[in-house]
Amino acid sequence: MSWRIRLLHAAPGRVRFQHPGVGEQTDIKRLEKALMTFEGVSFVRINPKSHSVVFMYENTSVAALRKALHVTDVDAFVQQPSPIHCAIGAHNETPSVKGLVRASTALVAERFVRNDRLKFFITGVATSPLLLPGTKTLLTQGLSSKVLEAMAVAVSLARKDYLAANSTNTMLELGEYIEESTVHKSDDLIKELAKPNIEETWIEVEKNGKKSQKLVKTASLKIGDIVIASAGETICVDGHVIYGEASINQASMTGEAQPVKKSRGDRVISGTVIEEGKVKIWAEQVGEDTATARIKEYIAHSLNEKSAIGLRASRLADKLVPITLGLAGLSYAISRDFQSVASVLQADYSCALKLATPVAFKTSIAQAGKDGVLIKGAKPIEALAQVDTFVFDKTGTLTYGELEVVHIESFDEAWSEDAILNLTASAEEHYFHPVAEAIVRAAKERGFVHMHHEEVDFIIAHGVKTIVNDKEVVIGSRHFLEDDEKIPFKQYQKKIDSFLKRGNSVLYVGYDGKLLGAIGMVDTLRHNAKAALARLKTLGVKELVILTGDIQTKADVLAKELGIDRVYANMLPTQKASIIKALQGEGKKVAFVGDGINDAPALMSANVGISMQKGADIAKATADIGLLKDDIGAVCEIKELANQTMERIHNNFSATVGINSMILLGATAGVLSPIATAILHNGTTIGLLLNSIKGLKPHQKKAKI
């Protein structure tokens, strides 16, 4: 929405604007935090009641700040209200049945009371939680669905039609309770899934001058504790390394595709994973102050995030309020009876329009969570339903990600297969990645004999180098050995070709300037990968793309087997994001599926990023959707869920407009009484609510994928 922003006051280094889009429904803290990112801004304060935004600044201009504020989507910072009733509680509180009990008790009691004053008192007390907020909203924000509901009850009270007033109030309270219960259950599940799985950690303790280790709950950590973290563990505090060194994967927090070496004096952050090594960390931030707490904060915000279609429904509902009031006036002009006015006011569009969309999203998010998929809010569902292109990383996504040594070729008679494997494993055992793990595992199975070597150098995306017996050992890709290290390959080309025809990943070993041998490895394709990709085509996906670091010929063989439409081979992790952007430049809506670690940049660049189960805790911060089970078939399930959710929302929308239009016409014509209108209107609203919370069922059984 384009807002007219007014300059209220300006002084050197300070300016105040009036922004009509900023109000009491705005999440002030989040918006202030976002506005602080404006260039030159040192302080921001927002007053929602006066719709004002105050900046303190330097090295920028009032015009620049006004322009930046104008292009800021303040709708994205609107806190989600309850879709049905306007007098609601926070969703993080347990839904209360008190309102429904109060309203229904008044509905029943009023029938047995004969005194009009007592009837008025009972009805007034029961409906006050609706009337008072409605009046406040009218005075502060103008016309809304809340105001219409309050007016409908107020007119019935003025006419002494207590049955109509109490019936309307009871229906609204029933609808609110159902909606609140649904949302509460959904939110609790999502927040639970969002928690980093770090419950315990080791700390160093000192007693009587002696140091020892103690396993403690992470919730009990305090600033100054010495936390001990080893390979395979997730760091649970923010702080500095005081002892040891480690290779740490920070992809979830920084987007870096490669692990980073950390040693004494280096800062580490929670939620990152130690791939190799062991460190002692002096805790500077613990608990809710850590980096992982930002993940939970993101999830909490996503629960209140409005989808684009949800915002359009809310705006349409607000625009239709004056039409309802106009029909109420027309009805009175025709009948000169306030009963028809009360009837019309009962039947506005707003409740049903604002109800169906968010509850349908919440229900789908909860259903996905129960099925092992974490969806961060409504927008990923809406975006996924529009996706027409799926891009897959290969290793760990379409394959299981566990390489296995299947063949070793020696190009020197003095070196046996086992000797070549031992040499390679001796250098690779210092690194934590699939190739190194496969080599070391194979060597141990054959009786690994370690070969003494000098320090190993790791060259990112190429391989490793070391010295054995005063001769240089080079291990890695053909490009690394042949182009960078100038080791000749030509005389072994026929043997190499036979490797490639088998579909093997090949690791080359050079020794003393010559090609010593080659090791063939395979990564097993997931058993249901082909069926899953075929299923995506039936769900409206037009193009399937694969990104892989494999050579082109090998990638083409895999693509043909899986029915892939487009192949990008020889990819580095940093190149994947540019491919995503190129596809988007062609007008495609792109979903990227990767493991959430080395694919972090691509996950963030796609319209929808979907991370596989591997490293699930840290992947939550990178992708829009996180698979919490190691099953590529879940991608089909979540795509189908998104399609069905949006179909249900559109059907609810059409039903809302059609049914409520008929009710409004009947009320305007005087055919429907206030009670009949209340029952029809609120019954329709509750019916749509029940339809929205109904579980979605896949058209195809999961077992077939």
C-alpha positions in Angstrom: 0.0 0.0 0.0 1.3 3.5 -0.8 1.1 5.7 2.3 1.2 9.5 2.3 4.1 10.3 4.7 4.0 13.8 6.2 7.0 15.7 7.6 5.9 17.0 11.1 9.1 18.5 12.4 12.8 18.7 11.4 15.8 19.9 13.3 19.6 19.3 12.7 20.1 15.6 13.3 16.5 14.9 14.2 13.3 14.5 12.2 9.7 13.4 12.9 7.3 11.9 10.3 3.7 10.9 10.4 3.1 7.5 8.8 -0.6 6.4 8.6 0.4 2.8 8.3 2.0 2.7 11.7 -0.6 2.1 14.5 -1.4 0.0 17.5 -1.4 -3.2 15.5 2.2 -2.6 14.5 5.0 -4.7 16.1 6.9 -1.6 17.3 10.1 -3.3 18.4 10.6 -5.2 15.1 9.8 -2.1 13.0 12.2 0.1 15.0 14.9 -2.6 14.6 14.3 -2.6 10.9 14.4 1.2 10.6 17.7 1.3 12.5 19.3 -0.3 9.5 18.7 2.9 7.4 22.0 4.5 6.5 23.1 7.2 9.0 20.3 6.4 11.5 21.5 6.3 15.2 18.1 6.2 17.0 14.5 5.4 16.1 11.3 5.9 18.2 7.8 5.1 17.1 4.6 6.4 18.7 1.7 4.2 17.5 -1.0 6.4 18.8 0.1 9.5 16.9 1.4 7.4 14.0 4.7 9.1 14.3 8.3 8.0 13.6 11.3 9.9 15.0 14.8 9.5 13.6 18.1 10.8 15.0 20.7 10.7 12.2 23.9 11.9 10.7 25.6 11.7 7.3 22.2 11.5 5.6 19.3 13.7 4.7 15.6 14.2 5.6 14.7 13.4 2.0 16.7 10.2 2.0 15.0 9.1 5.2 11.6 9.9 3.9 12.2 7.9 0.7 13.5 4.9 2.7 10.5 5.1 5.0 8.2 5.3 2.0 9.5 2.1 0.5 9.4 0.2 3.7 6.6 -2.4 3.8 5.1 -1.6 7.2 2.3 -4.2 6.6 5.0 -6.8 7.1 5.2 -5.7 10.7 1.5 -5.9 11.5 0.8 -8.2 14.5 -1.7 -10.9 13.7 -5.1 -10.2 15.3 -7.7 -12.8 16.0 -9.6 -13.3 12.7 -13.0 -13.8 14.3 -13.5 -11.7 17.3 -12.0 -8.3 17.9 -11.6 -8.6 21.7 -8.9 -11.2 21.8 -6.1 -12.4 24.0 -2.5 -13.1 23.0 -2.0 -16.4 21.2 0.8 -17.3 23.5 -1.7 -17.7 26.4 -3.8 -20.7 26.9 -7.2 -20.2 25.2 -9.9 -19.4 27.9 -13.4 -20.7 27.8 -14.6 -18.0 30.1 -15.9 -15.7 27.4 -18.0 -18.6 25.8 -19.3 -19.6 29.3 -20.2 -16.0 30.1 -22.0 -15.4 26.8 -23.9 -18.8 26.8 -24.9 -18.4 30.5 -26.4 -15.0 29.7 -28.2 -16.4 26.7 -29.8 -19.1 28.9 -30.4 -17.0 32.0 -32.1 -14.2 30.1 -34.9 -16.5 29.0 -35.9 -17.1 32.7 -35.7 -13.5 33.8 -38.9 -11.4 33.6 -37.5 -8.1 34.8 -36.4 -5.9 31.8 -33.8 -4.0 33.9 -32.2 -7.3 35.1 -32.3 -8.6 31.5 -30.5 -5.5 30.4 -27.9 -5.8 33.2 -27.2 -9.5 32.4 -26.9 -8.9 28.7 -24.8 -5.7 29.2 -22.3 -7.5 31.4 -22.0 -10.5 29.1 -21.5 -8.3 26.0 -19.3 -5.6 27.5 -16.0 -7.4 26.4 -17.4 -6.8 22.8 -19.0 -3.4 23.3 -16.1 -1.6 25.1 -13.3 -2.6 22.6 -15.6 -1.8 19.7 -16.2 1.7 21.0 -12.5 2.2 21.6 -11.7 1.0 18.1 -14.3 3.4 16.5 -12.8 6.4 18.3 -9.1 5.5 17.6 -9.1 3.6 14.3 -12.4 4.2 12.7 -14.7 1.6 11.1 -13.8 -2.0 11.3 -15.4 -5.4 11.7 -15.0 -5.0 15.5 -17.1 -1.8 15.3 -19.8 -3.6 13.2 -20.1 -6.4 15.7 -20.4 -4.0 18.6 -23.0 -1.9 16.7 -25.1 -5.0 15.9 -25.2 -5.9 19.6 -25.7 -2.3 20.7 -28.7 -1.9 18.4 -30.2 -5.1 19.7 -29.7 -3.9 23.3 -31.3 -0.5 22.4 -34.3 -2.4 21.0 -34.4 -4.6 24.1 -34.0 -7.6 21.8 -31.8 -9.4 24.4 -32.2 -12.8 22.6 -30.6 -11.4 19.5 -27.8 -9.6 21.4 -26.9 -12.7 23.5 -27.2 -15.1 20.5 -24.8 -12.9 18.5 -22.4 -12.6 21.4 -22.5 -16.4 22.0 -21.8 -17.3 18.3 -18.9 -14.8 18.3 -17.4 -16.2 21.5 -17.8 -19.8 20.2 -16.0 -18.9 17.0 -13.2 -17.1 18.8 -12.7 -20.1 21.2 -12.4 -22.6 18.3 -10.0 -20.3 16.4 -7.9 -19.6 19.5 -7.6 -23.3 20.4 -6.5 -24.1 16.9 -3.9 -21.4 16.7 -2.6 -22.2 20.2 -2.0 -25.8 19.4 -0.3 -24.9 16.1 1.9 -22.3 17.7 3.0 -24.6 20.5 3.9 -27.3 18.1 5.9 -25.0 15.8 7.7 -23.4 18.7 8.7 -26.8 20.0 10.1 -27.8 16.6 12.0 -24.5 16.4 14.0 -25.2 19.6 17.6 -26.0 19.0 18.2 -29.6 20.3 20.9 -28.6 22.8 19.8 -29.7 26.2 23.0 -30.6 27.9 26.7 -29.6 27.6 30.0 -30.1 29.3 31.6 -27.3 31.4 35.0 -27.1 33.1 34.8 -26.7 36.9 37.5 -26.1 39.4 37.4 -27.3 43.0 40.3 -27.2 45.5 42.7 -26.2 42.8 41.7 -29.2 40.6 39.9 -28.9 37.2 37.3 -31.4 36.1 34.4 -31.7 33.6 30.8 -31.7 34.5 27.7 -32.3 32.4 25.0 -29.6 33.0 21.7 -28.4 31.5 22.2 -25.6 29.0 19.4 -23.7 30.7 21.6 -23.5 33.8 24.6 -21.9 32.1 25.8 -18.5 33.2 28.2 -15.9 31.8 31.8 -16.8 32.6 31.3 -20.6 32.4 33.9 -22.5 30.5 32.0 -24.7 27.9 33.7 -27.7 26.3 32.7 -28.6 22.8 34.0 -31.5 20.7 33.6 -32.8 17.1 30.0 -33.4 16.1 28.5 -31.2 18.8 26.5 -28.0 18.4 27.9 -24.9 20.3 25.3 -23.7 22.8 26.8 -20.3 23.8 28.3 -17.2 22.2 31.9 -16.5 23.3 35.6 -16.7 22.7 37.9 -19.8 22.4 40.3 -19.9 25.3 41.9 -23.3 24.5 42.2 -25.7 21.6 41.3 -25.3 17.9 38.5 -26.7 15.7 37.0 -26.6 12.3 33.5 -25.1 12.7 30.6 -25.1 10.2 28.9 -21.6 10.5 26.6 -21.9 7.4 23.4 -21.5 9.4 24.5 -18.2 10.8 26.8 -16.7 8.3 26.0 -18.5 5.0 29.7 -19.5 4.6 29.8 -22.7 2.6 33.1 -23.9 4.0 34.0 -24.7 7.6 36.1 -22.1 9.4 39.1 -22.8 11.6 38.8 -21.3 15.1 41.5 -21.2 17.8 42.4 -19.2 20.9 41.0 -15.7 20.8 38.5 -16.3 18.0 34.8 -15.7 18.6 32.3 -18.5 18.1 28.5 -18.4 18.0 25.8 -20.7 19.2 24.0 -23.0 16.7 27.2 -23.7 14.8 28.6 -27.2 14.6 32.1 -28.4 15.3 33.2 -30.7 12.5 36.7 -31.4 13.8 38.7 -30.6 16.9 37.9 -29.6 20.5 37.7 -26.2 22.1 37.0 -24.6 25.4 34.8 -21.5 25.2 34.4 -18.6 27.7 30.6 -18.0 27.7 29.7 -14.3 26.9 26.1 -14.8 26.0 23.9 -17.6 27.3 20.2 -18.7 27.0 18.0 -16.2 25.3 20.9 -13.8 24.6 22.6 -16.3 22.2 22.5 -16.4 18.5 20.3 -19.5 18.5 17.7 -17.5 20.4 17.4 -15.5 17.2 16.2 -18.6 15.5 13.4 -18.9 18.0 12.6 -15.2 17.6 12.4 -15.7 13.9 10.0 -18.5 14.3 7.9 -16.5 16.8 7.6 -13.7 14.2 6.7 -16.1 11.5 3.7 -17.3 13.5 2.4 -13.7 13.3 3.4 -13.2 9.8 0.6 -12.3 7.4 0.7 -13.8 3.9 0.1 -11.7 0.9 -3.3 -13.2 0.4 -4.1 -12.8 4.1 -3.3 -9.1 3.8 -5.5 -8.7 0.7 -8.4 -10.4 2.5 -8.0 -8.1 5.5 -7.9 -5.0 3.3 -10.9 -6.2 1.3 -12.8 -6.9 4.5 -12.1 -3.4 5.8 -13.2 -1.9 2.5 -16.5 -3.7 2.7 -17.4 -2.3 6.1 -18.8 1.0 4.7 -20.9 -1.1 2.2 -22.4 -3.0 5.1 -23.2 0.3 6.9 -24.7 1.7 3.7 -27.0 -1.3 3.3 -28.0 -0.9 7.0 -29.0 2.7 6.2 -30.8 1.6 3.1 -32.7 -1.0 5.0 -33.8 1.6 7.6 -34.9 3.9 4.8 -37.1 1.2 3.4 -38.6 -0.2 6.6 -38.1 2.5 9.2 -37.4 -0.3 11.6 -34.1 -0.7 13.5 -34.7 -4.5 13.6 -33.6 -4.6 9.9 -30.6 -2.4 10.8 -29.5 -4.9 13.4 -30.0 -7.7 11.0 -27.7 -6.1 8.4 -25.0 -5.3 10.9 -24.9 -8.9 11.9 -23.9 -10.0 8.4 -20.7 -8.2 7.5 -18.0 -9.9 5.4 -15.1 -9.1 7.6 -15.1 -12.0 10.1 -15.2 -14.8 7.6 -12.8 -13.1 5.2 -10.2 -12.6 8.0 -10.9 -16.0 9.5 -10.4 -18.5 6.8 -7.0 -17.5 5.6 -4.8 -17.4 8.7 -6.5 -20.4 10.3 -6.0 -22.5 7.2 -2.3 -21.6 7.1 -1.9 -22.4 10.8 -3.6 -25.7 10.4 -1.3 -26.7 7.5 1.8 -25.6 9.4 0.7 -27.7 12.3 -0.1 -30.7 10.1 3.3 -30.4 8.4 5.0 -30.3 11.8 3.3 -33.5 12.8 4.6 -35.1 9.6 8.1 -34.0 10.2 8.3 -30.8 8.3 9.0 -27.3 9.8 7.4 -24.4 7.9 8.3 -20.9 8.9 5.0 -19.1 8.6 2.4 -18.5 6.0 4.5 -17.0 3.2 6.5 -20.1 2.4 3.2 -22.0 1.8 1.9 -19.4 -0.4 5.2 -19.1 -2.3 5.5 -22.9 -2.6 2.1 -23.2 -4.2 3.2 -20.9 -6.9 6.6 -22.6 -7.5 7.0 -24.0 -11.1 10.7 -24.9 -10.9 12.4 -27.2 -8.4 16.2 -27.1 -8.2 18.0 -29.9 -6.4 21.5 -30.2 -5.0 22.7 -33.8 -5.6 24.8 -35.0 -2.7 22.8 -35.6 0.4 19.6 -34.6 -1.3 18.9 -36.8 -4.3 21.5 -39.2 -2.9 22.1 -40.4 0.6 25.3 -38.4 0.9 27.5 -41.3 2.0 30.2 -42.2 -0.5 31.6 -45.7 -0.7 35.0 -46.7 -2.2 34.2 -49.3 -5.0 37.4 -49.4 -7.1 41.1 -48.4 -6.8 43.4 -48.2 -9.8 47.2 -48.0 -9.5 49.2 -46.4 -12.2 52.5 -47.5 -10.7 53.5 -51.2 -10.3 55.4 -50.3 -7.1 52.2 -49.2 -5.4 49.5 -51.6 -4.5 45.8 -50.7 -4.2 46.1 -50.9 -0.4 49.2 -48.7 -0.3 47.5 -46.0 -2.4 44.5 -46.2 -0.1 46.7 -45.9 3.0 48.5 -43.0 1.6 45.3 -41.2 0.8 43.7 -42.0 4.1 46.7 -40.7 6.0 46.3 -37.3 4.5 42.5 -37.2 4.5 41.9 -38.5 8.0 42.4 -34.9 9.3 39.3 -33.6 7.5 35.5 -34.0 8.1 33.8 -34.3 4.8 32.1 -37.1 2.8 35.1 -37.9 0.6 37.6 -38.0 3.5 35.2 -40.2 5.6 34.7 -42.6 2.8 38.5 -43.0 2.2 39.3 -43.5 5.9 36.4 -45.9 6.4 37.6 -48.0 3.4 41.2 -48.0 4.7 40.1 -49.1 8.1 38.1 -52.0 6.6 41.3 -53.1 4.8 43.6 -52.8 7.9 44.7 -49.1 7.8 48.4 -48.6 8.1 49.2 -44.9 8.8 52.0 -43.3 6.7 54.0 -40.5 8.3 53.6 -37.2 6.6 54.2 -33.5 7.1 51.5 -30.9 7.7 48.5 -31.2 5.4 47.3 -28.2 3.4 43.6 -28.1 2.6 42.8 -26.2 -0.7 39.1 -25.4 -0.7 37.1 -27.1 -3.5 40.2 -28.7 -4.8 41.9 -31.2 -2.5 44.9 -31.6 -0.1 48.7 -31.5 -0.3 51.3 -32.9 2.0 54.9 -34.4 2.0 55.7 -38.1 2.4 59.3 -39.3 2.3 60.4 -35.8 1.1 58.1 -36.1 -1.9 54.9 -34.1 -2.5 51.6 -35.8 -2.4 48.6 -34.2 -4.1 45.1 -35.5 -3.7 41.9 -34.1 -5.3 40.1 -33.3 -8.5 41.6 -33.7 -12.0 41.5 -29.9 -12.4 43.6 -29.6 -9.3 46.2 -32.1 -10.2 46.4 -31.5 -14.0 45.8 -27.8 -14.3 47.1 -26.4 -11.1 49.8 -28.9 -10.1 50.8 -29.8 -13.8 50.6 -33.6 -13.3 50.2 -35.3 -16.7 47.0 -37.4 -17.3 47.1 -38.2 -21.0 48.7 -41.7 -20.8 46.1 -42.9 -18.4 43.0 -41.5 -20.2 41.5 -44.9 -21.2 41.5 -46.2 -17.6 40.1 -42.9 -16.4 37.3 -43.1 -19.0 36.4 -46.5 -17.8 36.0 -45.1 -14.3 33.7 -42.3 -15.5 31.5 -44.7 -17.6 30.7 -46.6 -14.4 29.3 -43.4 -12.9 32.0 -43.2 -10.2 33.2 -40.1 -8.5 36.9 -40.2 -8.9 39.6 -38.9 -6.5 43.0 -38.7 -8.1 46.3 -39.2 -6.2 49.6 -37.7 -7.3 53.0 -38.5 -5.9 56.4 -36.9 -6.8 54.9 -35.1 -9.8 53.2 -38.2 -11.3 49.7 -39.6 -11.3 50.0 -42.5 -8.8 46.4 -43.7 -8.8 42.7 -43.1 -8.8 40.0 -44.0 -6.4 36.4 -44.6 -7.6 33.5 -43.8 -5.2 29.8 -43.9 -5.5 27.0 -42.1 -3.7 23.8 -44.2 -3.7 20.8 -42.6 -5.2 17.8 -42.4 -2.8 15.4 -45.3 -3.4 12.4 -43.0 -3.9 14.2 -40.1 -5.7 12.9 -40.9 -9.2 9.3 -41.4 -8.0 9.4 -38.2 -6.0 10.5 -36.1 -8.9 7.9 -37.7 -11.2 5.3 -36.9 -8.5 6.3 -33.2 -8.5 5.5 -33.0 -12.2 1.9 -34.1 -11.5 1.7 -31.4 -8.8 2.2 -28.6 -11.4 6.0 -28.4 -11.5 7.1 -27.5 -15.0 10.9 -27.9 -14.8 13.3 -29.9 -12.6 16.9 -28.8 -12.3 19.9 -30.3 -10.7 23.0 -28.5 -9.4 26.1 -30.7 -8.8 29.8 -30.5 -8.5 30.1 -33.6 -10.7 31.5 -33.5 -14.2 29.0 -32.9 -17.0 28.9 -36.4 -18.4 28.2 -38.0 -15.0 25.6 -35.4 -14.2 23.9 -36.0 -17.6 23.6 -39.8 -16.9 22.0 -39.0 -13.5 19.6 -36.5 -15.1 18.5 -38.9 -17.7 17.8 -41.6 -15.1 15.7 -39.2 -12.9 13.9 -37.2 -15.6 15.7 -34.0 -14.9 15.1 -31.2 -17.4 18.2 -29.0 -16.9 21.6 -29.8 -15.5 24.3 -27.5 -14.1 27.5 -29.5 -13.5 31.0 -28.6 -12.0 29.3 -26.3 -9.5 30.9 -24.7 -6.5 28.7 -23.9 -3.6 29.1 -20.1 -4.2 27.9 -20.5 -7.8 24.6 -22.2 -6.9 23.0 -19.0 -5.7 23.8 -17.2 -9.0 22.0 -20.1 -10.9 18.9 -19.6 -8.7 18.9 -15.9 -9.5 19.4 -16.6 -13.2 16.3 -18.9 -13.2 14.3 -16.2 -11.4 15.4 -13.8 -14.0 13.7 -16.0 -16.6 10.4 -15.4 -14.7 10.4 -18.7 -12.9 9.3 -19.3 -9.3 12.0 -21.4 -7.8 12.3 -23.8 -4.9 15.7 -25.0 -4.0 16.2 -28.3 -2.1 19.6 -28.8 -0.4 21.2 -30.0 2.8 21.2 -26.6 4.5 25.0 -26.4 5.1 27.1 -25.9 2.0 23.9 -24.9 0.1 23.0 -22.0 2.4 23.4 -19.2 -0.1 21.2 -21.0 -2.6 18.6 -21.7 0.0 18.4 -18.1 0.9 18.2 -16.9 -2.7 15.3 -19.1 -3.8 11.7 -18.2 -3.6 11.4 -21.1 -1.2 14.4 -22.8 0.4 13.9 -26.4 1.6 16.6 -28.0 3.7 17.0 -31.7 4.1 17.1 -33.4 7.5 20.9 -33.4 7.6 22.0 -30.8 10.2 18.3 -30.0 10.8 18.9 -27.8 13.9 21.0 -25.2 12.1 19.2 -25.6 8.8 16.1 -24.0 10.4 17.8 -20.6 10.3 18.7 -20.8 6.6 15.7 -22.3 4.8 12.0 -21.4 4.7 11.1 -25.0 5.2 13.1 -27.6 7.0 12.6 -31.4 6.6 13.0 -33.1 9.9 13.0 -36.5 8.4 15.6 -37.9 5.9 13.1 -38.5 3.1 13.0 -36.8 -0.3 9.4 -37.9 -0.6 8.5 -35.2 2.0 9.2 -32.6 -0.6 6.3 -33.9 -2.6 4.1 -34.0 0.5 4.8 -30.4 1.4 4.3 -29.2 -2.2 0.9 -31.0 -2.3 0.0 -29.5 1.1 0.8 -26.0 -0.2 -1.3 -26.5 -3.3 -4.3 -27.9 -1.3 -4.0 -25.1 1.3 -4.2 -22.4 -1.3 -7.1 -24.2 -3.0 -8.9 -24.3 0.3 -8.3 -20.7 1.0 -9.6 -19.6 -2.4 -12.7 -21.8 -2.0 -13.3 -20.4 1.5 -13.0 -16.9 0.0 -15.5 -17.6 -2.7 -17.9 -19.2 -0.2 -17.6 -16.2 2.1 -18.4 -13.6 -0.5 -21.3 -15.7 -2.0 -23.0 -16.7 1.2 -22.6 -13.4 3.0 -23.9 -11.5 0.0 -27.1 -13.6 0.1 -27.5 -13.1 3.8 -26.9 -9.3 3.5 -29.5 -9.0 0.7 -32.0 -11.0 2.8 -31.3 -8.8 5.9 -31.6 -5.6 3.8 -34.9 -6.7 2.4 -36.2 -7.4 5.9 -36.6 -11.1 5.2 -34.2 -12.1 8.0 -34.5 -11.2 11.6 -31.4 -10.3 13.7 -31.4 -13.8 15.3 -31.7 -15.5 12.0 -29.0 -13.3 10.5 -26.7 -14.0 13.5 -27.2 -17.7 13.2 -26.7 -17.8 9.4 -23.8 -15.4 9.4 -21.9 -16.8 12.4 -22.8 -20.3 11.5 -21.2 -19.8 8.1 -18.2 -18.3 9.8 -17.8 -21.2 12.1 -18.4 -23.6 9.2 -15.6 -22.0 7.3 -13.4 -22.2 10.4 -14.1 -25.9 10.8 -13.3 -26.4 7.1 -10.0 -24.5 7.6 -8.9 -26.6 10.6 -9.9 -29.9 8.8 -6.8 -31.9 8.0 -5.7 -32.0 4.4 -5.3 -35.4 2.8 -2.8 -36.2 0.0 -4.3 -37.5 -3.2 -1.6 -40.2 -3.4 -0.6 -42.4 -0.5 2.8 -41.7 0.9 3.8 -45.4 0.6 3.8 -45.0 -3.2 6.4 -42.4 -3.2 
